[in-house]
Amino acid sequence: MANFGSGRFSSVPVVVKNIIIINAIMVMLQFVLVKFNIDLSEYLGLHYWMSPHFKWWQFFTYMFMHGSPFDIGATITHIFFNMWGLFMFGSILENMWGAKRFFTFYVICGLGAGLCHLLVMGVQFSGFHHAFLHYQEHATLAEYSSLIRNYKLTDNSFFKEVLTFWQQNPSCADCASTSIQGLRQYNAEMMDVGVVGASGSLFGVLFAFGYLFPNTELYIMFIPVPVKAKWAVAGYAAIELFSGIGQFKGDNVAHFAHLGGMLFGFIILMIWKRNRNNFY
């Protein structure tokens, strides 16, 4: 929470207000439509471009979606923190820039975040996809063990069971075909994973705030002393980069989308600065 001490930051401008309203409506729609077997995130969440679920409009719609209709707790947490951050920092930027410029900034950061996410996903998927194609031509126990270890699939119960059984039965006639079938399904599931949330746009907003108000003191959860905005933003970026590279087990956060939002926020600010548009 920021400690601004100024009345000019207290109002909620029109774009921020409407973005919050739209996001809240979309969450409610998710929980209503799922009762009719319609998963809205399947249509509006951003999917990999090779997925059969990919549509061009998802680059825009994904940033107004949150969570999953199958997990109300995670969904509420997701939208609450994103909208709270937008309210706190986006209101300041919109009051300073005006509605049109802020909306442009917000959307471009979201589009850039989605693009960066898909590019990183493409690199990750391409590596696995080519390894899988190679494995289909050389389906041996050694190749299988190497593939699932390199792509951290040993925690998956199916792949682990196949590996264990194959190791215990080296002459197994069906292990190769079973492993190929499982990897093919995993390959398809990787393509169908969608991303939702306003976090990419929000991280662009956070970057802009830290850039324009670097010495503003912020109170951050679990940190007992105020932190200057520039250090808070740098810390967030470092955590996202570390988490994205680490790819830790159970982590389903699109860290490179967050970093993409920051990157595009930086690019927009540099363009505006070069064109000598006033920030204030």
N, C-alpha and C positions, 0 to 999 in steps of 0.2 A: 504494500500500500504506500502511496506517495504522500509526502508531507510538503504540500505546496504553499499553504498559507496565503492563498489569494483567491478572491471571489470570482475572478474571470475563468477559473477552471471548473467551477461548480455546475455549469449548465450542461444539458445533454443536447447537442445539436442534432439536426434533422437526419443526416445520413447515418450517424452512429445509432440513433434511436430506431430507425427503420431497419437497419441491419440486425439489430438485436431482436426486433419483432419478427422479422422474416425467419431468422434462425430458430426462434422459439416455436413458430408455426410449423416449420418443417419437422422439428422433433415430434411435435404432437401428431402430425400426419403419419410419421413413421409408425407410431404405436397404434394408430387407428387402422391403417391400411394392412398392417401385418395380420390383423384378425381376418382379413380377406385373402390371406396368402400372397400378399404383395409386399415384397421387400424393396422399399423405395431406394435404398442405397445401391441396389443392383442396377437401377436405371440412372441414378443421379450421382453416385459415387464415381470417382475417377479410376478407370481400369487401364491396364496395360494395353498398348495399341494393337497387340497381336491377339488380345482376348476377344472372343465373340461378343462380350458384353460392352466393349468400348464404343462410345459415341462421342462425336466431336464436342457436343455441348457440355460434356462432363467436366471439361476444363474450367467452366464457369460455375456449374451447379454444385460441384463437390464442396466448394467453400461455404455453402449454406447448409450443409448436412453435418450431423454429429452422431457419434456413437453407433449403437446398434439397437434395433427394436427388440432384440433378444436379451438385452442386459440394461435394465433401466438405471441401475446404480452408476455404471460406468458412463452411460450416456448423459445423465444429469451432471456428473462431475466434469465431463468433457466440455459440455456447453457452458456450464457455470464459469469455469475458470477462463475460457476464451472470451466470453461476453463481458466478464468483469474486467479483464485486461483491456478489451476494446473500449469499455466505458471510461476507464481511468485514463488511458493514454490517447485513445482515438479522439475523445472529446476535445482534448487540448489541441491536437493537430488540426481538427476540423474548424475549431473556433479561430485558429490562426490562419489557416490556408483558405477556408471557405469550403462549401459543400462539394462543388465540382472537382476541385483539385484533390480533395481528400478522397473522394470516391474513386477517382482515376488512380490514385496511389494505391488504395486498398485493393482494387481489382487487379492491377498489374502485378502487385506483390503476390496475390493469390495465383494468378496465371503462371508467374515465374516459378513459384513454389511447386506447382503441379508439374511443370515442365522438367524442373530439376529432379523431382522424384521419379518421373518416368525414365529420364536419362540414366540415373543411377540404377534403377530397376532393370533397365535394358542391359546395362553392363553385367549386373549380377545374373540375370536370366540367361544372357548370351553365353556366359561362361559355363553355367550348368547345362544348358541345352546342348552345347557342342561336346561337353564331357559325356552326356547321356548318349548322343549319337555315336560317339566313339565306343562307348561301352556296349552298345547293341551289337557292334561288330566284333567285340572282344569280351564276351560275357564270361569271365572267369572269376573265381573266388578272389584272387589277388586284386583284380581290377575293381570288383565290387567293393571290397574293403577299402581300397584307396579312394574311390569316388565318394562313398558316404562319409568318410572321415574328413576329406577335403572340404566338403560342403556341410559339415556339422549336422549330419543326419543320424548320427549314432544315438541321439536321444529319442528319436522316433521309435516307438515300440515295434512297429512292423518291420522297419529296416534292421533293427537290432536283432529281432527274432530270426529273420532270414539269415543274417550273418552268423549268428550263433549256431543255428541248425546246419548251415553249410559248412562251417568250420568243424563241426562234430561229424558231419557226413560228407567228406570231400567228393565222393562219387555220386552225390545226389543228382538225379537226372532232371528234376523239375526246378531246381533252385535258380538256374539262370533265367528261365522263362518267368518264374514267379517274381524275381527281382526286377526284371524288365517291366513287367506289368505294374508293379508298385511304383517304380520310378516314372513311368509314363503318366500315371495318375497324379503323382506329385508335380510333374512338369506342367500338367494342365491346371492344377490348383494354383501354382505360382502365377500363371497368366491371369487367373480370374480374381486375384486378390485386389480389392478396391481400396481407395483411400478417401476419407471424408474429414471435414473439419475446417475451421477458419484459422487454424494455427499458423499456416503459411503467411496469410495476410497479417495476422496479429504480430508475428515475429518481424515483419517488415515495419509495422507501426512501432514496435518496441525499439527497433534499430533507429528509426527516424527520431524518436523521442530522445534516445541516448546521444544521438549526433547533435541535435539542436539544443538540448538541455543537459549537457554532459555532467555538470556539477550539481544537478538537482539530487537531493538525498531521498532515497527510497527505503522503505521498510519491507524487507523480504522475510517470508516465513522461515522460521528456525534460525534466523540470524538476529541476534539480540541488539545489534548496532546498525544505524543507517548506513547504506552503501550508495556511493555516487552512481548516477545512472550509467555513465560510461563504463564503469567497472562491472556493474550488474549485467549490461548487455554483452560485454566481452566474456563474462563468466558463463552466461547462457550459451553463447556461441561455442565456447570451448567444450561445454558439457554435451551439446548436440553433436559436435564433431566426434568426440570420443565415443559417444554412444552409437553413432552411426557406423563408425569404423569397427567398433567392437562386436556389433550384432549379437548382443547377449541373449541368452535363452529366455523365451517368454516375452521379449520386448517387441510389441507390435506398433511402436510409434514410428512415424515417417520422419526421421530426424533430418534427412537431407531435404525434405520439403521445407522444414523450418529454416534450415540454412539457406535454401533457395529464396525464401521470402526475404531474408536479411540481405542477400546478395542483390536482388532486384530492387529492394528499397534503397540500397547504397547507389546503385546505377541511376535510379530516377533522381535522387538528390544531387548527384554529380551533374546530370544533364540540366537540371533546373539551375544549379549554381553557375554552370558555364553559360547558360542563356541569361544570366543575371536576373532571374526571377527572385523577388524578395521572399524569404521564408517567413518573415514577420509581418 
